[in-house]
């Protein structure tokens, strides 16, 4: 009971309460780098199955070089990937119970998936925002070649084209105040500072959604009992 009250308290007083930031960008775009530089220190919970997947691959002694795995090793790795997604889903459920602020890492190749997630969050009282991490195809391929867990070239190319095709849709859906595009071909500190300031402004923005206000009032009442 005490632990549950502590969790409720974290939710009500969470600095990013009722704020969700989506990350979009293809393999090799540098989403994790941009996220750490522009959302760290804001108290937001990271929703990223790739981090769990990489950790579990290392723990299983399979390594992270999926491209050079044997068929049997690859099959095991895909089982681990499914497990990572299941673990992440459970973690996200806890975040949602406390209405905690989140950074949701994804590729953005499926516009409707992000839109549907955003709409569900809005129904709970959340405000949503998108950081679109953009690179040229050449840079994405080069980074993928040098990263720890490589993705097949065809997937990088296909993902890059799909994500690029969704930029306009994202701009129309999220709007100018709730989206920023980062040119991460060679992002300088001043570029990342601009992103950090806009994201920080979004996170600190007062809550106007009546659903969110009602939830906070109800939880504060529980804590007084």
N, C-alpha and C positions, 0 to 999 in steps of 0.2 A: 504493500500500500504506500509506504514511504517512497519507494523508487518510482511508483506511478505518479505521485504528486510532484516529485522532482522533475519528471519528464514533462508534466503539464506546465510546470513553472518555466522550464526551458522554452516551451512553445510560446507561451504568452509573452515572455520577455526576450524572445529571440530577436536579434537586431535585424534579421532579414525576413521576419514573419510575413507570410502571405506574398512572398516574392519568388518567382521562378525564372531562371535565366537559361535559355536553350543555347547550346553551342552547335554550330553547323559548319561543316567543312569536310572535304574528302580525305582519304588516307594520304598522309604526308603533308597535310596543310599546316600542321603545327598547332592544332587546337589546344592540346594540353599545355604547351608553352605559353600560348596567349592567355589561357584561362588562369594559370598560376600568376602571371604578371598583372592581370586586370581584375581578378575577383578574390584573390587571397586577402585574408585579414578582415573580411566582411561577415564572417560567421556563417557562411553558406555551406550546406552539405553537398558533397559532390556525388552525383549519380553517374557512375561510369563502369560499365561491365568489363571494359578492356583492362582496367587496372586489376580487378579481381581475377580475370582470366590469366593475365601474365603472372600474377603471384602464384596461382594454383598450378600453372605449367611448371614453374621453377620448383615448387614444392614437390611435384610428382617426379622430378628428375628427367622430364621429357625435354626440357629446354624450350626456348622460344622460337627456334628456327623452323617454323612450320613448313617452309618450302622444301626442306631437305629431310623431312620425316618419312619413315617407311609407311606403307598403307596402314599397318596395324597401329603405329604410333599416332598417325593422323586421326584415325577413328577414335582413339582414346582422347586425343586433344579436343575433338568435337564434343565428346561426352563431358569433358571438363568445361568447355564453353557453355554448354546447356546448364551445367551446375552453377556456373558463375552468374548467368542471367537469372536463375532462380533465387540465388542469394541476394542479388541486387534488388529484385522485386520485393523481397521481404524487408530489406533495409528501407526501400522507398516507402513502403506501407507505414513504417514507423515514423519516417519524416513527415508524411502526410497527416498522421494522427495528431502530431504536434504542430501542424501547419508551419513547419520550419522552412526557412529560405533554402532554395536548392539551385545548383548548377547542373543541368541535365545535358550530358555529353552525347552527341549523336552525329551522324554524317550529314543529315539533311537531304539525302537523295530521294527520300519519300516525303514530299510536301504535306500530303494529307495526314500522315502519321503524326507529324509535329503539330499540325493544326488541330487534330483531334485531341491530342494530349493537352494542348493549350486550352482548348474549349472546356475540357473536363476540369482542369485546374481553376479556370475562371468561375465555373459553377460552384466551386468550393470557396470562392472569395479571393483567389490569387490574382495578382497582376503578373503578366508575362512579358518577357524581353528576349531578343535574339542577338547573339554575337555571331556574325557570319565571317568566318576566317577564310580569306581568299588567297589563292596562289595561282601561278601559271601551271600548266600541265607539266612542263619541264622540271620546275622546282619540286612539284609533288612527287614525280618519279625519282628524282635524285635523292630526296629525303627518305623516301620509302626504301631505297636501296641501302641507305646508311643506318636505318633504324634497327632497334633490337629485334622486334617482331615484324618481319617483312610480310607484305601482302603481294600476291601474284600481280604482275604488271597489268594484266587484262582487267583485274578488279579495280586497280587504281585508276585506269583510264575510263572505265565505265562509270565508276563513282564520281570522278571529276566532272564528266559530261552531265551526269544527272543533277549534281549539285549546282553546277553553273546554270542549268536550265530552270532552276527554281528561285534564282535571286529575285526576279521581278515579282513572283508570287509571294515570297516572304515580305518584300517591301510593301506590297499592297495589304497584306494581312496584318502585320505588326505595326506599320506606320512609322513615320520618321522619328517620333519620340521614344519608340520602344524597340528600335533596332539600330545596330551599327555594323558597318562592313569594315573589316580590318585587312589591309593589304599586307600580307605576311610573306611576301617574296623576300624581303629583307627588312623586317619591321624594326625601326629605330625606337629608342626610348621615348622620344617625344610623341610618336604615333601611339604607343602603348599607354602613355600618360593621358592622352585624349580619351582613349577607350575607358581607362580606369575612372576618370572623372564622370563620364556619362553613366557608367554602370553604377558608380557610387551614388550618383544623384537619383537613379531609379530605385536603388535599394532603400535609400533614406526617405524616399517620397512618402508623405503621409497616406495612411489607408483611408480610402473613400468608399470602398465597397461595403454596402450594408451587411452582406452575408459575413464578411470578415469581422466587422464591428460586433455583430451579434454573437459570433463564436467567442471572441475575446471576452466580452461581458459575461458570457455563460461560464467560461473557464475560470475567470477571476472570482466569480461567485462560488465555484467549487472549492477554490483554494482558501477561501475565508471560513469554510465550514470545518 
